[in-house]
Amino acid sequence: MSTAKPHILLYPFPDSGHIIPLLDLTRLLLTRGLTVTVSVTSENLPLLDPLLSRHASSLVPLLLPFPDTQSNRRRTLYRDLHYPFLLQWFKSHTSPPVVIVSDFFFGWTHQLACQVGVPRVVFSPSGAIGLSIFFTLWKDLPKVDDPSDVNSLLSIPNFPNCPVLPWYQVPQLYRMFKEGDPDWEFQRNGSLDNIASWGIVLNTSTCLEQVYIDHIKKQVGHDRVWAVGPVLPTHSARHTDHGGPSSVPCHELITWLDARKEGSVVYVSFGSRVVLTSKQMDELATGLEKSGVHFILCVRQPKEKQVASDYGEISKGFEDRVAGRGYIIKGWAPQVSILRHPAVGTFLTHCGWNSTLEGIAAGVMMLTWPMGAEQFLNAKLLVEQLRVGIQVGEGSQNIPKSAMLASLLAEAVNGSRPERLRAKELHDAVLGAVVKGGSSDKHLNEFVDSLYELK
């Protein structure tokens, strides 16, 4: 095996839920002696600053053009813009990468990798259950009788635990395009390219998703599937800048938490993209007010195009009525630091995979209210299999009533729920996976060894 440093190209999808975990993986790879080029658009370049300050000699940013649209065709535009750019970069580089590691939204990079003669590795910011369901959907193409009926049931018998999902719980990327249309073809070809790629790196752990990791190995027909997560920063320090600057003074927030009893605070957040409807916000805010619990509520502000649509605003006077026991954050929150604080014992979450992992790694019980994508499956994993979650709501189809929510919030912080003890046990198992000699640590070392063999 060569001892020279392998040079690898990392290509994240430039949304926060995708780029942050891939940059966390980048940090781990840099500490193992690799030379890394990370391709980013200019707006995400500042996210590399913490890594560049520590690994300037081994990390090189590659600036990519940014498509001037937020439409659903953005993934197609990335291919059209970036494929020729990256192809030319490879051809002109004096020491090109030995592998391309790219987000699962960039399945087309498998074709690029074939053209330049290197392997392509899929990075999944979703868990094994999420990636595996995408593989199953796009390979088997299951149908419902009436796609216009959101409650039509879709049976998926060739999937672990044989889920039967209402149509609205099937990932939108599979539902939104008409079969045979160019966008449908692009999505399917990308997923099939993911299946055909040389390897897969998963931000998960065998103690969380062994059955789905094994299923992916069957789907792709090889064992080059590495579960290396959670790829979060170490638990020994507070990471108030993880993913970007906070919308509130972090010292002020931590001081507020320091004054609360252990496990007494509920943290409420629906991720970096979800904007609640008026009905969702009204029931949530009323439930929080009635519950009497201490809470942190993170609220996403709508983008300009969402202002005219139905979005939920905090009612006038709410902040005054919950003053002292409610802390409102409008914008980006230092979520990892919040969840790891001893005062936080419960997490009301949309079950995006990053939030799911951050909650598990912090050892908090979770109240699940999935909104879209593969989040409904993540919620089932938390509630039915890992037994650390309690179902609260489901998108706009099942909005919890404020009285029920208030009762559940109060029960969540009194320490009586068995999910709370199970969350602590799972926290220990996950931390054991990422320390030296744990399953995720071994998988990461095996992945790095395979890159040295390529070199």
BELKA-V434932 format. One record per backbone hydrogen bond with DSSP energy under -1.0 kcal/mol. NH is the residue of the N-H (numbers start at 1). CO is the residue of the C=O. E is the energy in kcal/mol with one decimal. If there is no record, write none. Layout:
nh = <NH | NH>
co = <CO | CO>
e = <E | E>
//
This chain:
nh = <8 | 9 | 10 | 11 | 15 | 18 | 19 | 20 | 22 | 23 | 24 | 25 | 26 | 27 | 28 | 29 | 30 | 31 | 33 | 34 | 35 | 36 | 37 | 38 | 39 | 40 | 44 | 47 | 48 | 49 | 52 | 53 | 55 | 58 | 59 | 60 | 62 | 64 | 69 | 74 | 77 | 78 | 79 | 80 | 81 | 82 | 83 | 86 | 87 | 88 | 89 | 90 | 91 | 92 | 93 | 98 | 100 | 101 | 102 | 103 | 104 | 106 | 109 | 110 | 111 | 112 | 113 | 114 | 115 | 116 | 118 | 121 | 122 | 123 | 124 | 131 | 132 | 133 | 134 | 135 | 136 | 137 | 138 | 139 | 140 | 141 | 149 | 152 | 154 | 156 | 162 | 165 | 167 | 168 | 169 | 170 | 174 | 175 | 176 | 181 | 185 | 186 | 187 | 188 | 189 | 190 | 191 | 192 | 193 | 194 | 195 | 196 | 198 | 199 | 200 | 201 | 202 | 203 | 204 | 208 | 209 | 210 | 213 | 214 | 215 | 216 | 217 | 218 | 219 | 220 | 221 | 225 | 226 | 228 | 229 | 242 | 244 | 247 | 253 | 254 | 255 | 256 | 257 | 258 | 260 | 263 | 264 | 265 | 266 | 267 | 268 | 269 | 281 | 282 | 283 | 284 | 285 | 286 | 287 | 288 | 289 | 290 | 291 | 295 | 296 | 297 | 298 | 299 | 306 | 307 | 309 | 312 | 318 | 321 | 322 | 325 | 326 | 327 | 329 | 331 | 335 | 338 | 339 | 340 | 341 | 344 | 345 | 346 | 347 | 348 | 349 | 356 | 357 | 358 | 359 | 360 | 361 | 362 | 363 | 364 | 365 | 366 | 367 | 368 | 369 | 375 | 378 | 379 | 380 | 381 | 382 | 383 | 384 | 386 | 388 | 389 | 390 | 392 | 393 | 394 | 395 | 398 | 405 | 406 | 407 | 408 | 409 | 410 | 411 | 412 | 413 | 420 | 422 | 423 | 424 | 425 | 426 | 427 | 428 | 429 | 430 | 431 | 432 | 433 | 434 | 435 | 438 | 441 | 442 | 443 | 444 | 445 | 446 | 447 | 448 | 449 | 450 | 451 | 452 | 453 | 454 | 455>
co = <35 | 99 | 37 | 101 | 13 | 15 | 15 | 16 | 18 | 19 | 20 | 21 | 22 | 23 | 24 | 25 | 26 | 27 | 30 | 29 | 6 | 58 | 8 | 60 | 10 | 62 | 41 | 44 | 45 | 46 | 48 | 49 | 51 | 55 | 55 | 36 | 38 | 40 | 67 | 71 | 73 | 74 | 75 | 76 | 77 | 78 | 79 | 82 | 83 | 84 | 85 | 86 | 87 | 88 | 89 | 7 | 119 | 9 | 121 | 11 | 123 | 103 | 106 | 107 | 108 | 108 | 109 | 110 | 111 | 112 | 113 | 100 | 199 | 102 | 201 | 127 | 128 | 129 | 130 | 131 | 132 | 133 | 134 | 135 | 136 | 137 | 146 | 149 | 165 | 163 | 159 | 154 | 152 | 150 | 166 | 167 | 171 | 171 | 172 | 178 | 181 | 182 | 183 | 184 | 185 | 186 | 187 | 188 | 189 | 190 | 191 | 192 | 120 | 120 | 224 | 122 | 226 | 124 | 202 | 205 | 205 | 206 | 209 | 210 | 211 | 212 | 213 | 214 | 215 | 216 | 217 | 223 | 200 | 202 | 204 | 239 | 241 | 332 | 249 | 250 | 251 | 252 | 253 | 254 | 257 | 342 | 261 | 343 | 294 | 346 | 296 | 348 | 277 | 278 | 279 | 280 | 281 | 282 | 283 | 284 | 285 | 286 | 287 | 325 | 266 | 327 | 268 | 329 | 303 | 304 | 306 | 276 | 315 | 317 | 318 | 322 | 322 | 295 | 297 | 299 | 333 | 334 | 335 | 336 | 338 | 341 | 265 | 265 | 365 | 267 | 367 | 352 | 353 | 354 | 355 | 356 | 357 | 358 | 360 | 359 | 345 | 388 | 347 | 390 | 349 | 372 | 374 | 375 | 376 | 377 | 378 | 379 | 380 | 381 | 382 | 382 | 366 | 368 | 368 | 398 | 370 | 394 | 401 | 402 | 403 | 404 | 405 | 406 | 407 | 408 | 409 | 417 | 418 | 419 | 420 | 421 | 422 | 423 | 424 | 425 | 426 | 427 | 428 | 429 | 430 | 431 | 435 | 433 | 438 | 439 | 440 | 441 | 442 | 443 | 444 | 445 | 446 | 447 | 448 | 449 | 450 | 451>
e = <-2.5 | -2.2 | -3.1 | -2.6 | -1.7 | -1.9 | -3.1 | -1.8 | -1.2 | -2.2 | -2.0 | -2.0 | -2.2 | -2.0 | -1.5 | -2.4 | -2.6 | -1.8 | -1.7 | -1.6 | -2.5 | -3.0 | -2.6 | -2.1 | -2.6 | -2.0 | -1.3 | -1.5 | -2.0 | -1.4 | -2.9 | -2.1 | -2.5 | -1.3 | -1.5 | -2.5 | -2.6 | -2.5 | -1.8 | -1.6 | -2.1 | -2.2 | -1.6 | -2.3 | -2.5 | -3.3 | -2.2 | -3.1 | -2.4 | -2.2 | -2.0 | -2.6 | -2.1 | -1.7 | -1.1 | -3.2 | -2.2 | -3.3 | -2.2 | -2.1 | -1.4 | -2.1 | -2.0 | -2.1 | -1.0 | -1.4 | -2.8 | -2.1 | -2.0 | -2.1 | -2.4 | -3.4 | -2.7 | -2.8 | -2.3 | -2.4 | -2.5 | -1.7 | -1.6 | -2.2 | -2.3 | -2.7 | -2.4 | -1.6 | -2.7 | -2.3 | -1.8 | -2.0 | -3.1 | -2.0 | -2.5 | -2.5 | -2.3 | -2.3 | -2.2 | -1.4 | -1.6 | -1.0 | -2.8 | -2.4 | -2.7 | -2.4 | -2.3 | -2.6 | -2.9 | -2.1 | -1.9 | -2.6 | -2.3 | -1.7 | -2.0 | -1.9 | -1.1 | -1.3 | -2.2 | -3.3 | -3.2 | -1.3 | -1.7 | -1.4 | -2.1 | -1.1 | -2.5 | -2.6 | -1.4 | -2.1 | -1.8 | -1.6 | -2.3 | -2.5 | -1.5 | -2.3 | -2.9 | -2.1 | -2.6 | -1.3 | -1.9 | -3.1 | -1.9 | -2.7 | -2.1 | -2.0 | -2.2 | -2.7 | -2.2 | -2.3 | -1.8 | -2.9 | -2.3 | -2.8 | -3.1 | -2.2 | -2.7 | -2.6 | -2.1 | -2.3 | -3.0 | -2.3 | -2.2 | -2.5 | -2.4 | -2.6 | -1.7 | -2.8 | -2.4 | -2.6 | -2.9 | -3.4 | -1.8 | -1.1 | -1.0 | -4.3 | -1.9 | -2.2 | -1.7 | -1.7 | -1.9 | -2.3 | -3.1 | -1.5 | -2.3 | -2.1 | -2.8 | -1.7 | -1.2 | -1.8 | -2.1 | -1.4 | -2.3 | -2.8 | -2.5 | -2.8 | -2.7 | -2.5 | -2.5 | -2.3 | -3.1 | -1.2 | -1.0 | -1.9 | -1.9 | -2.4 | -2.7 | -2.6 | -2.7 | -2.3 | -1.9 | -2.4 | -1.8 | -2.3 | -2.2 | -2.6 | -2.6 | -3.3 | -2.3 | -1.3 | -2.2 | -2.9 | -1.9 | -2.2 | -3.1 | -2.2 | -2.6 | -2.7 | -2.0 | -2.3 | -2.6 | -2.1 | -2.0 | -2.1 | -1.1 | -1.1 | -2.1 | -2.1 | -1.5 | -2.0 | -2.6 | -2.2 | -1.8 | -1.8 | -2.6 | -2.4 | -2.0 | -1.2 | -1.2 | -1.1 | -2.8 | -1.9 | -2.5 | -2.3 | -2.3 | -2.2 | -2.4 | -2.2 | -2.6 | -2.7 | -1.9 | -1.4 | -1.9 | -1.9 | -1.5 | -2.0>
//
